[in-house]
Amino acid sequence: MIRYSLRRLILLLTTLWLLTVLMFVLHQLFPGDTLTNMSGIRFSDGAAYQLAQQRYAMSHSWFSQYGQFLQALLHGDWGQSLVTQRAVFTDIMPQLGATLELTVLTMSLSMLVGVPLGMYAAVQQRGPLDRLIMGVSLSAYSVPAFWLAQLALLLFAVKLGWAPISGQLNPLFNITPHSGSVLLDILLSDSPNRGAAFIDALQHLWLPVVVLTIIPLTLLIRITRNATLDVLQQNYIRAARSRGLSDRRIMVKHVMPNAMQVVVRQLGMQFSLLMSNIIIIETIFNWPGIGSSLIKSIYERDYPVMLGGLFTLAALILLVDVAVELYHAWRYPQVRKELYADR
């Protein structure tokens, strides 16, 4: 396990380093002044521009410039926005909290609903309920996320009024954002209206979470169903039935743990797909996360914010993918034994 973990961590660090190299190259290729693209400081700023030239070693070779750029990146100096003139790193942290809030709730809801439905469909193989579950999941997966989000807004927010149209929280509650997660900020605040604010936040949250859940949910249903069917055909399941074990005990003790091996292995891919959809959903629902900030920075050609957001999302996907692989290898030792002949 130690050797497997070290290889995964080395691969993670190498990939993150290559991301920093790509960021540095893009700063050189973007139109306009390279130092302005890198630091957000314009030539008209005078003394600040000269200090930035010295800090990033612009009069030296590309290797020296990259070294200074990497050092600044590791110290949290990601430049400042060309539009707001605020520090990119300072603005990205609460945006990351808002994005993670949607992500955690979406993945949790997908697992809580998708895994039981997939197993139930496998048990009812070729039955009417199995055909209904698989038909609905296939149809829901075929609907584009941006179109589904707009339909949901039109129906539940505009027509029925069950949810607010956009945003995280009614600004009248005056909750100071710290972590970016609106629920966590409300719980940590000393506002006398925390209860009402929490309910209002949930009203803002449920619609984007449900829309985001659709695609990973449908995929988890199909993956769990196929994995469960494969496990049900194994010889040890037939042996358990021949010993007189009940169907419930077989499902809980034998089928579920083995079927979850395939499901856990696919969680990294599900997370990557979710992060690509969350950019669209945050923009449609005006959610103050990294996705909506990234789209806005592309329109405004705010290069420091753009690359900071891309690096954060890419690093987050890589970290989650490695974490899932490490947990999968720890929980199911046969995985690392098959890959590395580990004892």
C-alpha positions in Angstrom: 0.0 0.0 0.0 2.9 2.4 0.8 4.5 1.8 -2.6 1.1 2.3 -4.4 0.4 5.5 -2.5 3.8 6.9 -3.2 3.4 6.3 -6.9 0.0 8.0 -6.9 1.3 11.0 -5.0 4.3 11.3 -7.3 2.1 11.2 -10.3 -0.2 13.8 -8.7 2.7 16.2 -8.0 4.1 15.7 -11.5 0.7 16.5 -13.1 0.3 19.6 -10.9 3.8 20.8 -11.9 2.9 20.3 -15.6 -0.2 22.4 -14.9 2.0 25.3 -13.6 4.2 25.0 -16.7 1.1 25.2 -18.9 -0.2 28.3 -17.0 3.2 30.0 -17.4 3.2 29.3 -21.2 -0.4 30.6 -21.6 0.6 33.8 -19.9 3.2 34.2 -22.6 0.8 33.3 -25.4 -2.2 35.5 -24.4 -2.5 38.8 -26.2 -1.2 41.9 -24.4 1.6 42.4 -22.0 2.9 39.2 -20.4 3.5 40.8 -17.0 0.0 42.2 -17.0 -1.4 38.8 -17.8 0.6 37.2 -15.1 0.2 39.8 -12.2 -2.8 41.8 -13.2 -0.8 45.0 -12.9 -1.0 47.4 -15.8 1.8 49.4 -17.4 0.1 52.6 -16.4 0.5 51.7 -12.7 4.1 53.0 -12.8 5.9 52.0 -9.6 3.8 48.9 -9.0 4.6 47.7 -12.6 8.3 48.2 -12.0 8.1 46.2 -8.7 6.3 43.5 -10.5 9.0 43.3 -13.1 11.6 42.8 -10.4 9.5 40.2 -8.6 8.8 38.1 -11.6 12.4 38.6 -13.0 11.1 39.8 -16.4 14.5 40.9 -17.5 16.0 37.4 -17.0 15.5 34.2 -18.9 12.3 32.2 -19.1 13.6 29.7 -16.6 14.1 32.5 -14.0 10.7 33.9 -14.8 9.1 30.5 -14.4 10.9 30.0 -11.1 9.6 33.3 -9.7 6.2 32.6 -11.1 6.1 29.2 -9.4 7.4 30.7 -6.1 4.6 33.3 -6.2 2.0 30.6 -7.0 3.1 28.5 -4.0 2.9 31.5 -1.7 -0.7 32.3 -2.8 0.3 35.3 -5.0 -1.8 34.6 -8.0 -1.9 38.1 -9.2 -4.9 40.5 -9.2 -8.0 40.7 -11.3 -7.7 43.1 -14.3 -11.3 44.1 -13.6 -11.8 44.4 -9.9 -8.1 44.8 -8.9 -8.6 42.3 -6.1 -6.2 39.5 -5.3 -7.2 36.4 -7.3 -6.3 33.9 -4.5 -8.4 35.8 -2.0 -11.4 35.8 -4.2 -11.1 32.2 -5.3 -11.2 30.7 -1.8 -14.8 31.6 -1.0 -15.8 30.7 -4.6 -14.2 27.3 -4.0 -16.3 26.9 -0.9 -19.5 27.6 -2.8 -18.6 25.2 -5.5 -17.6 22.4 -3.0 -21.0 22.9 -1.3 -22.9 22.1 -4.5 -20.5 19.3 -5.3 -20.7 17.5 -1.9 -24.5 17.8 -1.7 -24.8 16.5 -5.3 -22.5 13.5 -4.9 -24.1 12.6 -1.6 -27.6 12.7 -3.1 -26.4 10.7 -6.1 -25.0 8.0 -3.9 -27.9 7.8 -1.5 -30.5 7.5 -4.4 -28.5 5.9 -7.2 -26.9 2.9 -5.5 -30.1 1.6 -3.9 -32.0 2.1 -7.2 -29.3 0.3 -9.2 -29.3 -2.7 -6.9 -33.1 -2.8 -6.8 -33.2 -2.8 -10.6 -30.7 -5.6 -10.7 -32.7 -7.7 -8.3 -35.8 -7.0 -10.5 -33.9 -7.8 -13.7 -36.1 -7.7 -16.9 -39.1 -6.9 -14.7 -41.4 -3.9 -15.2 -39.7 -1.9 -12.5 -36.3 -2.6 -13.9 -37.4 -1.5 -17.3 -38.9 1.7 -15.8 -35.8 2.6 -13.8 -33.4 2.0 -16.7 -35.7 3.8 -19.2 -36.1 6.9 -17.0 -32.3 7.0 -16.2 -31.4 6.6 -19.9 -33.9 9.4 -20.9 -32.6 11.7 -18.1 -29.0 11.1 -19.1 -29.8 12.2 -22.7 -31.1 15.6 -21.6 -28.4 18.4 -21.8 -27.7 19.9 -18.4 -28.0 23.5 -19.6 -31.5 22.8 -21.1 -32.7 20.9 -18.1 -31.5 23.8 -15.8 -33.5 26.4 -17.8 -36.6 24.2 -17.8 -36.3 23.7 -14.1 -36.0 27.4 -13.5 -39.0 28.1 -15.7 -41.2 25.5 -14.0 -40.2 25.6 -10.3 -38.9 29.2 -9.9 -41.0 31.2 -12.4 -44.3 29.3 -12.7 -44.6 27.6 -9.4 -42.5 29.9 -7.2 -41.1 27.0 -5.2 -37.5 28.3 -5.4 -35.7 31.6 -5.9 -34.5 32.3 -9.4 -30.8 32.8 -8.6 -28.2 33.5 -5.9 -27.2 31.8 -2.7 -29.2 33.8 0.0 -31.5 36.7 0.3 -29.1 39.7 0.9 -31.5 41.1 3.6 -30.2 38.4 6.0 -26.7 40.1 5.9 -24.7 37.0 6.5 -21.0 37.7 6.0 -19.4 35.1 3.7 -16.2 33.5 5.1 -15.9 29.9 3.8 -18.1 30.5 0.7 -20.5 27.6 1.8 -23.7 29.5 2.6 -24.9 26.8 5.0 -21.6 26.7 7.0 -21.4 30.5 7.1 -25.0 30.7 8.5 -24.2 28.1 11.2 -21.0 30.0 12.2 -22.6 33.5 12.2 -24.1 35.2 15.3 -27.1 36.5 13.4 -30.4 36.4 15.4 -32.1 35.2 12.2 -30.0 32.2 11.5 -33.0 29.8 11.4 -34.8 31.8 8.8 -31.6 32.4 6.8 -30.9 28.6 6.9 -34.3 27.8 5.4 -33.9 30.5 2.8 -30.4 29.1 1.8 -32.0 25.6 1.5 -34.6 27.1 -0.8 -31.8 28.5 -3.0 -29.9 25.3 -2.9 -32.3 22.5 -3.7 -33.0 23.3 -7.3 -29.4 23.5 -8.6 -28.5 20.5 -6.5 -31.3 18.4 -8.0 -30.4 19.5 -11.6 -26.8 18.7 -11.0 -27.7 15.3 -9.5 -29.4 14.1 -12.6 -26.4 13.0 -14.7 -24.3 11.4 -12.0 -27.4 9.7 -10.6 -28.4 8.1 -13.9 -24.8 6.9 -14.4 -24.6 5.5 -10.9 -27.8 3.6 -11.4 -26.5 1.9 -14.5 -23.1 1.2 -13.1 -24.5 -0.2 -9.8 -27.0 -2.4 -11.7 -24.4 -3.9 -14.0 -22.0 -4.5 -11.0 -24.7 -6.1 -9.0 -25.7 -8.4 -11.8 -22.1 -9.5 -12.2 -21.8 -10.3 -8.5 -25.1 -12.2 -8.4 -23.7 -14.5 -11.1 -20.7 -15.5 -9.0 -20.3 -18.9 -7.5 -20.0 -17.8 -3.9 -23.5 -16.2 -4.2 -24.9 -19.6 -5.4 -23.0 -21.2 -2.5 -24.5 -18.8 0.0 -28.0 -19.5 -1.3 -27.4 -23.3 -1.1 -26.5 -22.8 2.6 -29.9 -21.3 3.2 -29.0 -17.7 3.7 -31.8 -15.3 3.2 -31.8 -12.9 0.2 -31.5 -9.9 2.5 -28.4 -11.3 4.2 -26.9 -12.2 0.9 -27.5 -8.7 -0.5 -26.1 -6.9 2.6 -23.2 -9.2 3.4 -22.0 -10.4 0.0 -23.5 -8.5 -2.9 -23.3 -4.9 -1.8 -19.7 -4.9 -0.6 -18.5 -6.5 -3.8 -20.7 -4.4 -6.1 -19.5 -1.2 -4.4 -15.9 -2.0 -5.6 -16.9 -1.1 -9.2 -19.0 1.9 -8.0 -16.1 3.4 -5.9 -13.7 3.0 -8.8 -16.0 5.1 -11.0 -16.4 8.0 -8.5 -13.4 9.9 -9.8 -14.8 9.9 -13.3 -18.2 10.9 -12.0 -16.6 13.8 -10.1 -14.8 15.0 -13.3 -18.1 14.9 -15.2 -19.8 16.8 -12.4 -17.2 19.6 -12.4 -17.7 20.1 -16.1 -21.5 20.5 -15.6 -21.1 22.6 -12.5 -19.6 25.4 -14.6 -22.8 25.6 -16.7 -25.2 25.3 -13.7 -23.5 27.9 -11.6 -23.7 30.4 -14.5 -27.4 29.7 -15.1 -28.3 29.9 -11.4 -25.9 32.8 -10.7 -24.2 30.7 -8.0 -21.1 32.5 -6.8 -18.7 29.7 -7.4 -15.6 29.1 -9.4 -17.6 28.0 -12.5 -19.6 31.2 -12.9 -16.4 33.3 -12.1 -14.6 31.4 -14.8 -17.2 32.1 -17.4 -17.3 35.7 -16.4 -13.5 36.1 -16.6 -13.5 34.5 -20.1 -16.0 37.1 -21.4 -14.0 40.0 -19.7 -10.6 38.6 -20.8 -9.5 38.7 -17.2 -6.5 36.3 -17.7 -5.3 36.1 -14.0 -8.8 35.1 -12.8 -9.3 32.7 -15.8 -6.1 30.8 -15.2 -6.5 30.8 -11.4 -10.0 29.3 -11.8 -8.8 26.7 -14.3 -5.9 25.7 -12.1 -8.1 25.4 -9.0 -10.7 23.2 -10.8 -8.0 21.0 -12.4 -6.2 20.6 -9.1 -9.4 19.7 -7.4 -10.3 17.1 -9.9 -6.8 15.5 -9.6 -6.9 15.5 -5.8 -10.3 13.9 -5.7 -9.2 11.3 -8.3 -6.1 10.4 -6.4 -8.1 10.2 -3.1 -10.6 7.9 -4.7 -7.8 5.6 -6.1 -6.1 5.5 -2.7 -9.3 4.6 -0.9 -10.2 2.0 -3.5 -6.8 0.4 -3.2 -7.0 0.5 0.6 -10.5 -0.9 0.8 -9.9 -3.5 -1.9 -6.3 -4.9 -1.6 -6.7 -7.1 -4.7 -6.6 -3.9 -6.8 -3.0 -3.1 -6.0 -2.0 -6.7 -6.0 -3.3 -7.0 -9.6 -1.5 -3.8 -10.7 1.8 -4.1 -8.9 1.9 -7.7 -7.7 1.9 -6.3 -4.1 1.8 -8.6 -1.1 
